[in-house]
Amino acid sequence: MEAIARGSVRPQRLILWLADAEVVAHPPAPLARLVERGLEIRHAADWGPHKKYYPYACSQADHELPLVTAETMCSTARPGWRNYWPFTRPILMR
């Protein structure tokens, strides 16, 4: 999300859907900082692989703009996994 926020082309809205209502209500400092920069944190059920788009798709009857999803990747995988999968998904996206 930091990379998206630093980009030269920014979305009109940046929404993070989380199943943990407590984190939504009281985001940790790194997320709170992103909220101050415009990130929206919303609560939604854990829809598994559909959790990035399904809550938004159901949030209103009509959408005027296209929906774009992003996968945050980092290169801090366990050393033993580097040959098989060089990136891990951060816990933030759960």
Buried (B, 14 or more C-beta within 10 A) or exposed (E): BEEBBEEEEEBEEBBBBBBEEEBBEEBEEEBEEBEEEEBEBEBBEEBEEEBBBBBBEEEEEEEEEEEEEEEBBEEEBEEEEEEEEEBEEEEBBE
